[in-house]
């Protein structure tokens, strides 16, 4: 019975706040939304603390902190992955047909982006970058054949360019 009363009270508060936000002008609306979200988070934390379930939040925060270094190391691949996402979004849908073996229009600049290399790289840098990328994105390890083909093409282009 107590849960139903709490639920009705929460719904009433949400409806009252919603009504006030709808009637407010733009400047007041931003403030009301901010304080409503802050109040909702505070009320949720207080309810969890009173009922003894705050350990759920603590465990979630600890898990996120533990995963933070791994997520930070993945950020260096973000430009390459976002470019591939944009290509797929613009009409190159993934099908069951085999991916193209090589991208003949890949230039040296794009090849350096694919392997995350900077100008002035050596042959050993290209080989190490290729090996590192293939270990992470090889089709046998859950990567895609398209990405593997792009990485191989980038390596070939950069090695031909070096000499």
C-alpha angles and dihedrals in degrees: 000000000000091000092055091051091049090048092050091048092050091049091049091051091048092050093048092049091046091052092049092048092051092052096044124096121246098271094046091043092061091050093047093049092048094049092043092055092044091048092047092052091046093048091048092050091047091050091049091049093049093048093044096244098114089109088079090065092044091053092048092051092047090051092050091049090051091052095045098090091050091049091049091054090054092056092081089068093052099097092050094045094046090052090053090047090053091050091052091045092053094062109288095119118189110250134176091256115104116270121251112280094225139001104232092190095060111120131202092263093053091044090055089050091050092053093036093238130150127221113280095043122154132224090261090052090054093049093047093047090049092050092047093049094045092051089057102036105031114132091236089060097048099278124121129262090232093058091046090052091049091050092048092048091049091052092050093048094048094046091049089048092052096054 
